[in-house]
Amino acid sequence: MKKVIVTTANKISSKNLETLKKSLVKKYGKELEYDLRLDPSVIGGIKIVVGSRSIDMTVKGQLSQISKQVVTKI
Amino acid sequence: MDIQLPQIIYQLVNFGVVFGAVTYLLYKPVQKILDDRAKRISDSLSEAEKIELEKEKIDSLKKKSKREADKEATIILENAQKAAVSKKKELVEKTKEVLQEDMKKAQASWKNEKKQLLIDSKKQMVDAVVEVSSLVLGKKLDSKTDDKFIAQNLEKVLKDI
């Protein structure tokens, strides 16, 4: 059973959660265990980790990425 | 005063005998002594001349040796001076090189420090901008707006995951 960690700053709406689950089932099958986490430090947006794969679309993550890109170009 | 002939003859004979005896007995030894003396003097003079010549020779040799020694000393001195000048030049060049190298290193180090300082300043500025942005967005992003933001990005997130 694959574990899905979903991190948001505010509680994710049921609509968004449903969309998320449907897509993940299509990709990874029904054997998924969800771990919904609240972390105000991410400010907004969503971060999903499925097994070893991860995608960060939180405000904190985006700012961090922008910061890294700017620092690299310096 | 009468002249007595026999007396005169006797005197003459006597003189002749004495002269002959003296000549026979003394002339040769005295002559020999004189000859020996003359020979000794001549030898001495010859020896003195030889010594004089020898002395002149020695003096000449001494002068020659002195001249050669002076010449050699001059050459040695000149060589030593040349070597000293060369060594001095070499040391000056070496010192110049070392100083230039040190200066280059110092300049490079200063440039690096300056560059690093600039990079650090820019990083700090970026961090500050990110920090401020986080605070501003954190205050403005309420639950509803956040949900909209998630909905907008969800498609992309699900495509990439």
gemmi code that builds the backbone of each chain (N, CA, C; Angstrom):
import gemmi

chains = {
    "A": [
        ("MET", (0.841, -1.200, 0.000), (0.000, 0.000, 0.000), (0.884, 1.261, 0.000)),
        ("LYS", (0.594, 2.109, -0.982), (1.399, 3.330, -1.092), (0.835, 4.416, -0.193)),
        ("LYS", (1.779, 5.204, 0.391), (1.346, 6.264, 1.281), (1.352, 7.601, 0.532)),
        ("VAL", (0.248, 8.366, 0.708), (0.165, 9.679, 0.067), (0.124, 10.734, 1.183)),
        ("ILE", (1.129, 11.607, 1.187), (1.140, 12.672, 2.200), (0.731, 13.976, 1.521)),
        ("VAL", (-0.330, 14.585, 2.022), (-0.817, 15.840, 1.447), (-0.652, 16.929, 2.521)),
        ("THR", (0.141, 17.946, 2.202), (0.386, 19.025, 3.174), (-0.203, 20.330, 2.652)),
        ("THR", (-1.004, 20.968, 3.491), (-1.595, 22.280, 3.131), (-1.528, 23.194, 4.362)),
        ("ALA", (-1.746, 24.493, 4.132), (-1.729, 25.437, 5.247), (-3.100, 25.451, 5.949)),
        ("ASN", (-4.139, 25.356, 5.138), (-5.517, 25.286, 5.654), (-6.110, 23.928, 5.282)),
        ("LYS", (-7.194, 23.588, 5.954), (-7.820, 22.296, 5.665), (-8.271, 22.253, 4.210)),
        ("ILE", (-7.889, 21.191, 3.507), (-8.226, 21.085, 2.075), (-9.741, 20.852, 1.910)),
        ("SER", (-10.311, 21.510, 0.926), (-11.761, 21.364, 0.723), (-12.063, 19.963, 0.203)),
        ("SER", (-13.298, 19.536, 0.479), (-13.679, 18.169, 0.081), (-13.668, 18.031, -1.444)),
        ("LYS", (-13.983, 19.130, -2.129), (-14.001, 19.095, -3.605), (-12.589, 18.838, -4.160)),
        ("ASN", (-11.664, 19.635, -3.626), (-10.254, 19.484, -4.073), (-9.719, 18.098, -3.697)),
        ("LEU", (-10.090, 17.625, -2.489), (-9.617, 16.313, -2.031), (-10.157, 15.199, -2.922)),
        ("GLU", (-11.403, 15.364, -3.336), (-12.029, 14.360, -4.194), (-11.318, 14.304, -5.554)),
        ("THR", (-11.079, 15.483, -6.107), (-10.378, 15.561, -7.401), (-9.003, 14.891, -7.289)),
        ("LEU", (-8.362, 15.195, -6.177), (-7.013, 14.654, -5.938), (-7.048, 13.128, -5.873)),
        ("LYS", (-7.993, 12.607, -5.077), (-8.080, 11.138, -4.892), (-8.384, 10.441, -6.211)),
        ("LYS", (-9.327, 11.022, -6.996), (-9.694, 10.405, -8.272), (-8.471, 10.272, -9.197)),
        ("SER", (-7.752, 11.331, -9.271), (-6.557, 11.327, -10.153), (-5.512, 10.329, -9.679)),
        ("LEU", (-5.300, 10.284, -8.358), (-4.278, 9.377, -7.814), (-4.671, 7.914, -7.999)),
        ("VAL", (-5.959, 7.624, -7.862), (-6.429, 6.244, -8.066), (-6.180, 5.828, -9.514)),
        ("LYS", (-6.442, 6.778, -10.433), (-6.207, 6.469, -11.857), (-4.732, 6.146, -12.101)),
        ("LYS", (-3.876, 6.901, -11.426), (-2.421, 6.733, -11.656), (-1.825, 5.578, -10.886)),
        ("TYR", (-2.180, 5.450, -9.608), (-1.507, 4.474, -8.732), (-2.406, 3.315, -8.259)),
        ("GLY", (-3.700, 3.324, -8.638), (-4.597, 2.275, -8.188), (-5.245, 2.628, -6.852)),
        ("LYS", (-6.067, 1.661, -6.326), (-6.854, 1.974, -5.130), (-6.067, 1.801, -3.836)),
        ("GLU", (-4.991, 1.082, -3.914), (-4.216, 0.784, -2.702), (-3.414, 1.991, -2.236)),
        ("LEU", (-4.092, 3.016, -1.763), (-3.404, 4.233, -1.309), (-3.844, 4.591, 0.111)),
        ("GLU", (-2.864, 5.005, 0.900), (-3.180, 5.410, 2.275), (-2.917, 6.912, 2.372)),
        ("TYR", (-3.920, 7.682, 2.774), (-3.769, 9.158, 2.789), (-3.388, 9.682, 4.175)),
        ("ASP", (-2.467, 10.609, 4.163), (-2.053, 11.274, 5.408), (-2.185, 12.782, 5.154)),
        ("LEU", (-3.250, 13.378, 5.663), (-3.480, 14.811, 5.412), (-2.855, 15.620, 6.555)),
        ("ARG", (-1.926, 16.479, 6.189), (-1.225, 17.240, 7.227), (-1.488, 18.753, 7.076)),
        ("LEU", (-1.602, 19.413, 8.232), (-1.776, 20.874, 8.216), (-0.459, 21.522, 8.688)),
        ("ASP", (0.042, 22.414, 7.865), (1.290, 23.097, 8.243), (1.192, 24.573, 7.828)),
        ("PRO", (0.856, 25.449, 8.779), (0.663, 26.880, 8.445), (1.935, 27.544, 7.865)),
        ("SER", (3.060, 26.957, 8.141), (4.311, 27.578, 7.642), (4.418, 27.531, 6.111)),
        ("VAL", (3.635, 26.655, 5.457), (3.709, 26.602, 3.976), (2.922, 27.760, 3.353)),
        ("ILE", (2.221, 28.530, 4.166), (1.453, 29.739, 3.801), (0.204, 29.429, 2.979)),
        ("GLY", (0.361, 28.690, 1.886), (-0.769, 28.345, 1.034), (-0.334, 27.320, 0.009)),
        ("GLY", (-1.325, 26.845, -0.817), (-0.979, 25.869, -1.833), (-0.958, 24.449, -1.279)),
        ("ILE", (-0.354, 23.539, -2.045), (-0.408, 22.125, -1.649), (0.915, 21.412, -1.976)),
        ("LYS", (1.252, 20.443, -1.108), (2.444, 19.633, -1.357), (2.021, 18.170, -1.269)),
        ("ILE", (2.334, 17.395, -2.301), (1.936, 15.987, -2.310), (3.179, 15.105, -2.431)),
        ("VAL", (3.217, 14.063, -1.585), (4.313, 13.095, -1.671), (3.688, 11.715, -1.849)),
        ("VAL", (4.038, 11.035, -2.961), (3.562, 9.672, -3.187), (4.797, 8.781, -3.295)),
        ("GLY", (5.006, 7.962, -2.290), (6.213, 7.120, -2.277), (7.455, 7.989, -2.323)),
        ("SER", (8.228, 7.757, -3.378), (9.469, 8.547, -3.482), (9.285, 9.810, -4.331)),
        ("ARG", (8.115, 9.956, -4.912), (7.873, 11.132, -5.761), (7.228, 12.247, -4.940)),
        ("SER", (7.588, 13.464, -5.283), (7.073, 14.585, -4.509), (6.896, 15.809, -5.395)),
        ("ILE", (5.828, 16.567, -5.141), (5.663, 17.833, -5.867), (5.186, 18.890, -4.880)),
        ("ASP", (5.882, 20.016, -4.928), (5.620, 21.075, -3.957), (5.052, 22.294, -4.672)),
        ("MET", (3.792, 22.581, -4.462), (3.176, 23.777, -5.050), (2.681, 24.700, -3.928)),
        ("THR", (3.361, 24.634, -2.814), (3.008, 25.535, -1.716), (3.645, 26.902, -1.975)),
        ("VAL", (3.108, 27.939, -1.309), (3.654, 29.289, -1.467), (5.100, 29.305, -0.958)),
        ("LYS", (5.308, 28.626, 0.169), (6.652, 28.573, 0.753), (7.635, 27.901, -0.228)),
        ("GLY", (7.193, 26.797, -0.814), (8.032, 26.062, -1.765), (8.351, 26.895, -2.983)),
        ("GLN", (7.313, 27.612, -3.497), (7.505, 28.437, -4.683), (8.481, 29.583, -4.411)),
        ("LEU", (8.293, 30.214, -3.226), (9.199, 31.308, -2.859), (10.635, 30.795, -2.714)),
        ("SER", (10.728, 29.616, -2.116), (12.048, 29.015, -1.923), (12.720, 28.739, -3.273)),
        ("GLN", (11.896, 28.259, -4.231), (12.430, 27.961, -5.567), (12.873, 29.252, -6.274)),
        ("ILE", (12.047, 30.281, -6.148), (12.397, 31.578, -6.757), (13.701, 32.082, -6.143)),
        ("SER", (13.749, 31.982, -4.805), (14.946, 32.442, -4.095), (16.185, 31.694, -4.589)),
        ("LYS", (16.070, 30.372, -4.731), (17.215, 29.552, -5.203), (17.635, 29.979, -6.609)),
        ("GLN", (16.636, 30.202, -7.469), (16.952, 30.582, -8.854), (17.656, 31.934, -8.907)),
        ("VAL", (17.164, 32.865, -8.106), (17.781, 34.204, -8.083), (19.210, 34.106, -7.562)),
        ("VAL", (19.385, 33.355, -6.460), (20.731, 33.212, -5.865), (21.677, 32.528, -6.846)),
        ("THR", (21.199, 31.542, -7.581), (22.050, 30.846, -8.559), (22.504, 31.811, -9.659)),
        ("LYS", (21.589, 32.701, -10.064), (21.944, 33.643, -11.136), (22.871, 34.751, -10.669)),
        ("ILE", (22.974, 34.966, -9.359), (23.909, 35.977, -8.829), (25.308, 35.460, -9.071)),
    ],
    "B": [
        ("MET", (188.597, 62.353, 2.168), (187.934, 61.059, 2.025), (188.364, 60.417, 0.703)),
        ("ASP", (188.933, 59.220, 0.881), (189.426, 58.553, -0.339), (188.441, 57.515, -0.828)),
        ("ILE", (188.418, 57.418, -2.090), (187.547, 56.370, -2.689), (188.376, 55.100, -2.762)),
        ("GLN", (187.830, 54.092, -2.032), (188.568, 52.831, -2.020), (187.820, 51.843, -2.920)),
        ("LEU", (188.399, 51.522, -3.939), (187.776, 50.656, -4.953), (187.434, 49.271, -4.429)),
        ("PRO", (188.392, 48.659, -3.726), (188.062, 47.310, -3.214), (186.857, 47.324, -2.287)),
        ("GLN", (186.832, 48.446, -1.520), (185.674, 48.586, -0.615), (184.370, 48.678, -1.393)),
        ("ILE", (184.392, 49.406, -2.437), (183.194, 49.568, -3.289), (182.805, 48.229, -3.907)),
        ("ILE", (183.828, 47.549, -4.409), (183.547, 46.247, -5.049), (182.949, 45.294, -4.016)),
        ("TYR", (183.632, 45.362, -2.830), (183.108, 44.499, -1.753), (181.667, 44.828, -1.449)),
        ("GLN", (181.416, 46.111, -1.390), (180.047, 46.567, -1.082), (179.079, 46.100, -2.162)),
        ("LEU", (179.557, 46.239, -3.402), (178.685, 45.827, -4.525), (178.428, 44.329, -4.511)),
        ("VAL", (179.507, 43.586, -4.243), (179.343, 42.122, -4.189), (178.403, 41.759, -3.050)),
        ("ASN", (178.684, 42.458, -1.927), (177.842, 42.204, -0.744), (176.375, 42.494, -1.037)),
        ("PHE", (176.178, 43.610, -1.676), (174.805, 43.983, -2.055), (174.176, 42.954, -2.989)),
        ("GLY", (175.068, 42.565, -3.942), (174.573, 41.568, -4.915), (174.206, 40.276, -4.238)),
        ("VAL", (175.042, 39.861, -3.310), (174.744, 38.592, -2.610), (173.447, 38.723, -1.825)),
        ("VAL", (173.378, 39.861, -1.086), (172.152, 40.068, -0.254), (170.898, 40.157, -1.155)),
        ("PHE", (171.113, 40.905, -2.267), (169.975, 41.059, -3.181), (169.519, 39.720, -3.755)),
        ("GLY", (170.600, 38.966, -4.130), (170.287, 37.640, -4.697), (169.604, 36.749, -3.674)),
        ("ALA", (170.145, 36.769, -2.450), (169.548, 35.925, -1.409), (168.109, 36.341, -1.110)),
        ("VAL", (167.959, 37.643, -1.021), (166.605, 38.152, -0.700), (165.634, 37.816, -1.836)),
        ("THR", (166.156, 38.054, -3.022), (165.303, 37.748, -4.186), (164.919, 36.275, -4.213)),
        ("TYR", (165.965, 35.451, -3.998), (165.706, 34.009, -4.038), (164.787, 33.560, -2.912)),
        ("LEU", (165.093, 34.118, -1.708), (164.334, 33.624, -0.549), (162.970, 34.310, -0.356)),
        ("LEU", (162.863, 35.629, -0.658), (161.622, 36.345, -0.321), (160.709, 36.681, -1.516)),
        ("TYR", (161.347, 36.906, -2.675), (160.527, 37.399, -3.796), (159.348, 36.467, -4.136)),
        ("LYS", (159.725, 35.175, -4.281), (158.649, 34.250, -4.705), (157.506, 34.111, -3.699)),
        ("PRO", (157.877, 33.901, -2.384), (156.749, 33.796, -1.402), (155.906, 35.071, -1.336)),
        ("VAL", (156.619, 36.224, -1.371), (155.854, 37.490, -1.303), (154.982, 37.629, -2.544)),
        ("GLN", (155.647, 37.274, -3.697), (154.876, 37.328, -4.957), (153.651, 36.423, -4.883)),
        ("LYS", (153.921, 35.222, -4.277), (152.815, 34.261, -4.178), (151.693, 34.811, -3.284)),
        ("ILE", (152.157, 35.411, -2.149), (151.178, 35.993, -1.224), (150.373, 37.082, -1.921)),
        ("LEU", (151.122, 37.923, -2.707), (150.453, 39.012, -3.423), (149.469, 38.461, -4.472)),
        ("ASP", (149.980, 37.429, -5.164), (149.098, 36.812, -6.185), (147.836, 36.234, -5.551)),
        ("ASP", (148.106, 35.510, -4.423), (146.952, 34.918, -3.714), (145.954, 35.988, -3.289)),
        ("ARG", (146.524, 37.063, -2.764), (145.673, 38.154, -2.283), (144.866, 38.751, -3.447)),
        ("ALA", (145.633, 38.960, -4.575), (144.965, 39.518, -5.759), (143.862, 38.583, -6.237)),
        ("LYS", (144.217, 37.254, -6.178), (143.211, 36.277, -6.611), (141.982, 36.303, -5.697)),
        ("ARG", (142.293, 36.422, -4.365), (141.183, 36.446, -3.406), (140.274, 37.664, -3.645)),
        ("ILE", (141.009, 38.795, -3.883), (140.234, 40.030, -4.125), (139.392, 39.884, -5.384)),
        ("SER", (140.079, 39.325, -6.430), (139.359, 39.142, -7.698), (138.163, 38.207, -7.516)),
        ("ASP", (138.402, 37.113, -6.758), (137.306, 36.165, -6.496), (136.171, 36.842, -5.734)),
        ("SER", (136.624, 37.622, -4.729), (135.615, 38.307, -3.911), (134.785, 39.260, -4.768)),
        ("LEU", (135.526, 39.984, -5.642), (134.803, 40.923, -6.508), (133.821, 40.186, -7.426)),
        ("SER", (134.379, 39.075, -7.961), (133.530, 38.275, -8.845), (132.291, 37.756, -8.094)),
        ("GLU", (132.577, 37.283, -6.867), (131.472, 36.768, -6.029), (130.456, 37.875, -5.725)),
        ("ALA", (131.043, 39.064, -5.428), (130.171, 40.208, -5.121), (129.310, 40.552, -6.328)),
        ("GLU", (129.969, 40.488, -7.522), (129.197, 40.766, -8.744), (128.081, 39.752, -8.928)),
        ("LYS", (128.484, 38.489, -8.662), (127.486, 37.415, -8.798), (126.322, 37.659, -7.839)),
        ("ILE", (126.720, 37.994, -6.592), (125.686, 38.238, -5.579), (124.789, 39.405, -5.990)),
        ("GLU", (125.493, 40.431, -6.539), (124.731, 41.608, -6.984), (123.725, 41.229, -8.077)),
        ("LEU", (124.280, 40.399, -9.023), (123.398, 39.947, -10.110), (122.218, 39.124, -9.576)),
        ("GLU", (122.599, 38.243, -8.628), (121.565, 37.390, -8.008), (120.507, 38.244, -7.317)),
        ("LYS", (121.040, 39.274, -6.616), (120.131, 40.168, -5.889), (119.183, 40.876, -6.873)),
        ("GLU", (119.822, 41.356, -7.982), (118.986, 42.032, -8.990), (117.927, 41.087, -9.549)),
        ("LYS", (118.366, 39.847, -9.768), (117.456, 38.838, -10.293), (116.278, 38.624, -9.322)),
        ("ILE", (116.674, 38.464, -8.046), (115.654, 38.236, -7.008), (114.701, 39.426, -6.910)),
        ("ASP", (115.343, 40.651, -6.972), (114.504, 41.855, -6.919), (113.516, 41.880, -8.083)),
        ("SER", (114.088, 41.530, -9.256), (113.238, 41.516, -10.448), (112.106, 40.503, -10.294)),
        ("LEU", (112.479, 39.311, -9.782), (111.467, 38.266, -9.566), (110.403, 38.728, -8.562)),
        ("LYS", (110.918, 39.388, -7.493), (109.995, 39.880, -6.472), (109.006, 40.877, -7.079)),
        ("LYS", (109.599, 41.799, -7.890), (108.741, 42.802, -8.531), (107.707, 42.139, -9.434)),
        ("LYS", (108.246, 41.127, -10.188), (107.362, 40.418, -11.115), (106.247, 39.705, -10.347)),
        ("SER", (106.666, 39.029, -9.250), (105.696, 38.312, -8.420), (104.663, 39.271, -7.837)),
        ("LYS", (105.181, 40.437, -7.389), (104.270, 41.426, -6.811), (103.267, 41.910, -7.860)),
        ("ARG", (103.837, 42.166, -9.070), (102.957, 42.631, -10.161), (101.891, 41.584, -10.463)),
        ("GLU", (102.363, 40.309, -10.538), (101.415, 39.224, -10.836), (100.373, 39.080, -9.735)),
        ("ALA", (100.869, 39.187, -8.466), (99.953, 39.074, -7.325), (98.927, 40.198, -7.346)),
        ("ASP", (99.459, 41.431, -7.677), (98.548, 42.578, -7.755), (97.497, 42.361, -8.847)),
        ("LYS", (98.027, 41.856, -9.998), (97.128, 41.613, -11.132), (96.048, 40.594, -10.769)),
        ("GLU", (96.540, 39.523, -10.124), (95.623, 38.446, -9.719), (94.597, 38.963, -8.706)),
        ("ALA", (95.111, 39.768, -7.769), (94.224, 40.340, -6.748), (93.172, 41.226, -7.401)),
        ("THR", (93.639, 42.005, -8.415), (92.702, 42.886, -9.121), (91.634, 42.061, -9.829)),
        ("ILE", (92.091, 40.965, -10.483), (91.133, 40.103, -11.199), (90.123, 39.509, -10.217)),
        ("ILE", (90.676, 39.010, -9.074), (89.796, 38.402, -8.064), (88.777, 39.424, -7.551)),
        ("LEU", (89.296, 40.648, -7.304), (88.427, 41.719, -6.811), (87.340, 42.055, -7.831)),
        ("GLU", (87.795, 42.146, -9.102), (86.829, 42.472, -10.164), (85.762, 41.388, -10.273)),
        ("ASN", (86.237, 40.115, -10.230), (85.292, 38.998, -10.315), (84.315, 39.019, -9.150)),
        ("ALA", (84.881, 39.288, -7.954), (84.036, 39.335, -6.756), (83.000, 40.446, -6.875)),
        ("GLN", (83.465, 41.620, -7.413), (82.536, 42.737, -7.589), (81.440, 42.385, -8.592)),
        ("LYS", (81.885, 41.729, -9.704), (80.917, 41.324, -10.731), (79.890, 40.358, -10.143)),
        ("ALA", (80.422, 39.369, -9.371), (79.536, 38.367, -8.749), (78.570, 39.033, -7.777)),
        ("ALA", (79.096, 40.009, -7.025), (78.246, 40.709, -6.044), (77.141, 41.486, -6.755)),
        ("VAL", (77.535, 42.166, -7.866), (76.546, 42.945, -8.626), (75.481, 42.022, -9.209)),
        ("SER", (75.968, 40.883, -9.761), (75.045, 39.907, -10.347), (74.089, 39.364, -9.285)),
        ("LYS", (74.672, 39.022, -8.118), (73.860, 38.467, -7.021), (72.829, 39.498, -6.552)),
        ("LYS", (73.286, 40.739, -6.460), (72.395, 41.819, -6.009), (71.218, 41.954, -6.991)),
        ("LYS", (71.584, 41.940, -8.295), (70.557, 42.057, -9.331), (69.554, 40.900, -9.224)),
        ("GLU", (70.135, 39.703, -9.055), (69.291, 38.505, -8.951), (68.335, 38.608, -7.756)),
        ("LEU", (68.902, 39.061, -6.609), (68.083, 39.192, -5.395), (66.985, 40.227, -5.571)),
        ("VAL", (67.356, 41.334, -6.224), (66.359, 42.394, -6.452), (65.234, 41.857, -7.333)),
        ("GLU", (65.629, 41.127, -8.409), (64.632, 40.555, -9.318), (63.703, 39.596, -8.585)),
        ("LYS", (64.351, 38.737, -7.759), (63.589, 37.739, -7.005), (62.600, 38.427, -6.060)),
        ("THR", (63.104, 39.437, -5.366), (62.253, 40.183, -4.428), (61.092, 40.830, -5.162)),
        ("LYS", (61.416, 41.405, -6.349), (60.359, 42.027, -7.151), (59.286, 41.006, -7.512)),
        ("GLU", (59.775, 39.834, -7.972), (58.841, 38.767, -8.362), (57.948, 38.369, -7.197)),
        ("VAL", (58.592, 38.159, -6.026), (57.831, 37.745, -4.833), (56.796, 38.810, -4.473)),
        ("LEU", (57.228, 40.090, -4.533), (56.307, 41.179, -4.190), (55.140, 41.239, -5.167)),
        ("GLN", (55.477, 41.076, -6.470), (54.415, 41.110, -7.482), (53.424, 39.981, -7.274)),
        ("GLU", (53.998, 38.789, -6.955), (53.153, 37.611, -6.710), (52.237, 37.864, -5.509)),
        ("ASP", (52.837, 38.415, -4.442), (52.056, 38.720, -3.240), (50.958, 39.738, -3.543)),
        ("MET", (51.344, 40.736, -4.357), (50.365, 41.765, -4.700), (49.203, 41.177, -5.502)),
        ("LYS", (49.583, 40.286, -6.448), (48.549, 39.632, -7.261), (47.615, 38.824, -6.383)),
        ("LYS", (48.238, 38.065, -5.449), (47.434, 37.238, -4.535), (46.507, 38.108, -3.702)),
        ("ALA", (47.082, 39.216, -3.190), (46.293, 40.113, -2.348), (45.126, 40.693, -3.142)),
        ("GLN", (45.433, 41.088, -4.417), (44.379, 41.653, -5.263), (43.294, 40.621, -5.552)),
        ("ALA", (43.761, 39.370, -5.865), (42.801, 38.298, -6.151), (41.941, 38.025, -4.928)),
        ("SER", (42.605, 37.973, -3.765), (41.888, 37.709, -2.523), (40.880, 38.824, -2.252)),
        ("TRP", (41.327, 40.077, -2.489), (40.450, 41.219, -2.267), (39.254, 41.166, -3.211)),
        ("LYS", (39.524, 40.813, -4.496), (38.440, 40.710, -5.477), (37.440, 39.643, -5.069)),
        ("ASN", (38.007, 38.465, -4.626), (37.129, 37.372, -4.203), (36.271, 37.786, -3.020)),
        ("GLU", (36.934, 38.469, -2.072), (36.194, 38.909, -0.886), (35.070, 39.870, -1.275)),
        ("LYS", (35.433, 40.772, -2.218), (34.454, 41.754, -2.679), (33.276, 41.046, -3.352)),
        ("LYS", (33.646, 40.065, -4.213), (32.624, 39.315, -4.949), (31.717, 38.571, -3.967)),
        ("GLN", (32.388, 37.896, -2.991), (31.650, 37.121, -2.007), (30.725, 38.025, -1.194)),
        ("LEU", (31.255, 39.210, -0.853), (30.474, 40.183, -0.082), (29.233, 40.598, -0.864)),
        ("LEU", (29.438, 40.820, -2.174), (28.333, 41.218, -3.054), (27.288, 40.105, -3.120)),
        ("ILE", (27.794, 38.850, -3.296), (26.885, 37.709, -3.375), (26.106, 37.575, -2.075)),
        ("ASP", (26.835, 37.689, -0.944), (26.174, 37.579, 0.356), (25.091, 38.652, 0.519)),
        ("SER", (25.446, 39.877, 0.077), (24.491, 40.980, 0.200), (23.233, 40.683, -0.617)),
        ("LYS", (23.480, 40.193, -1.851), (22.336, 39.898, -2.726), (21.470, 38.778, -2.144)),
        ("LYS", (22.172, 37.756, -1.581), (21.434, 36.638, -0.973), (20.590, 37.137, 0.183)),
        ("GLN", (21.211, 38.009, 0.980), (20.484, 38.554, 2.122), (19.262, 39.342, 1.646)),
        ("MET", (19.473, 40.075, 0.540), (18.370, 40.866, -0.004), (17.233, 39.951, -0.475)),
        ("VAL", (17.614, 38.868, -1.190), (16.623, 37.909, -1.680), (15.883, 37.285, -0.496)),
        ("ASP", (16.662, 36.897, 0.530), (16.042, 36.299, 1.718), (15.033, 37.262, 2.351)),
        ("ALA", (15.450, 38.539, 2.390), (14.562, 39.538, 2.994), (13.276, 39.682, 2.183)),
        ("VAL", (13.445, 39.704, 0.834), (12.274, 39.830, -0.047), (11.343, 38.629, 0.148)),
        ("VAL", (11.942, 37.425, 0.205), (11.148, 36.201, 0.390), (10.423, 36.247, 1.738)),
        ("GLU", (11.154, 36.706, 2.759), (10.589, 36.786, 4.105), (9.378, 37.722, 4.126)),
        ("VAL", (9.588, 38.898, 3.521), (8.500, 39.889, 3.481), (7.322, 39.335, 2.680)),
        ("SER", (7.645, 38.716, 1.514), (6.583, 38.142, 0.675), (5.801, 37.104, 1.455)),
        ("SER", (6.511, 36.263, 2.229), (5.857, 35.221, 3.019), (4.883, 35.849, 4.015)),
        ("LEU", (5.361, 36.915, 4.672), (4.509, 37.567, 5.683), (3.261, 38.171, 5.037)),
        ("VAL", (3.499, 38.880, 3.915), (2.378, 39.535, 3.226), (1.383, 38.502, 2.722)),
        ("LEU", (1.924, 37.469, 2.043), (1.032, 36.431, 1.492), (0.322, 35.670, 2.607)),
        ("GLY", (1.041, 35.411, 3.692), (0.462, 34.690, 4.842), (-0.725, 35.433, 5.414)),
        ("LYS", (-0.632, 36.772, 5.409), (-1.744, 37.576, 5.952), (-2.906, 37.644, 4.971)),
        ("LYS", (-2.588, 37.710, 3.682), (-3.645, 37.905, 2.668), (-4.318, 36.611, 2.235)),
        ("LEU", (-3.570, 35.481, 2.401), (-4.094, 34.205, 1.888), (-5.018, 33.543, 2.930)),
        ("ASP", (-6.325, 33.808, 2.827), (-7.267, 33.145, 3.763), (-7.633, 31.769, 3.221)),
        ("SER", (-8.438, 31.047, 3.960), (-8.795, 29.664, 3.627), (-9.438, 29.546, 2.247)),
        ("LYS", (-10.306, 30.501, 1.933), (-11.041, 30.455, 0.664), (-10.111, 30.690, -0.524)),
        ("THR", (-9.283, 31.725, -0.365), (-8.343, 32.052, -1.435), (-7.364, 30.890, -1.640)),
        ("ASP", (-6.959, 30.332, -0.502), (-6.016, 29.204, -0.570), (-6.639, 28.036, -1.319)),
        ("ASP", (-7.914, 27.782, -1.062), (-8.608, 26.674, -1.726), (-8.661, 26.902, -3.237)),
        ("LYS", (-8.898, 28.155, -3.595), (-8.922, 28.504, -5.033), (-7.530, 28.278, -5.642)),
        ("PHE", (-6.537, 28.710, -4.892), (-5.153, 28.564, -5.344), (-4.798, 27.089, -5.560)),
        ("ILE", (-5.274, 26.238, -4.587), (-5.015, 24.792, -4.695), (-5.736, 24.233, -5.922)),
        ("ALA", (-7.011, 24.645, -6.088), (-7.802, 24.150, -7.225), (-7.132, 24.503, -8.546)),
        ("GLN", (-6.560, 25.711, -8.601), (-5.912, 26.162, -9.844), (-4.663, 25.334, -10.155)),
        ("ASN", (-3.979, 24.950, -9.104), (-2.694, 24.252, -9.298), (-2.804, 22.738, -9.256)),
        ("LEU", (-3.955, 22.252, -8.825), (-4.108, 20.807, -8.624), (-3.886, 20.000, -9.900)),
        ("GLU", (-4.419, 20.529, -11.001), (-4.286, 19.828, -12.278), (-2.796, 19.624, -12.627)),
        ("LYS", (-2.054, 20.692, -12.444), (-0.605, 20.616, -12.748), (0.099, 19.639, -11.801)),
        ("VAL", (-0.294, 19.723, -10.523), (0.319, 18.852, -9.504), (0.057, 17.399, -9.849)),
        ("LEU", (-1.178, 17.105, -10.204), (-1.557, 15.709, -10.488), (-0.927, 15.202, -11.784)),
        ("LYS", (-0.668, 16.126, -12.680), (-0.043, 15.748, -13.949), (1.433, 15.358, -13.703)),
        ("ASP", (2.075, 16.100, -12.835), (3.511, 15.881, -12.585), (3.812, 14.763, -11.593)),
        ("ILE", (2.875, 14.467, -10.709), (3.187, 13.513, -9.625), (3.233, 12.064, -10.132)),
    ],
}
model = gemmi.Model(1)
for chain_id, residues in chains.items():
    chain = gemmi.Chain(chain_id)
    for i, (resn, *xyz) in enumerate(residues, 1):
        res = gemmi.Residue()
        res.name, res.seqid = resn, gemmi.SeqId(i, " ")
        for name, pos in zip(("N", "CA", "C"), xyz):
            atom = gemmi.Atom()
            atom.name, atom.element = name, gemmi.Element(name[0])
            atom.pos, atom.b_iso = gemmi.Position(*pos), 0.0
            res.add_atom(atom)
        chain.add_residue(res)
    model.add_chain(chain)
structure = gemmi.Structure()
structure.add_model(model)
structure.setup_entities()
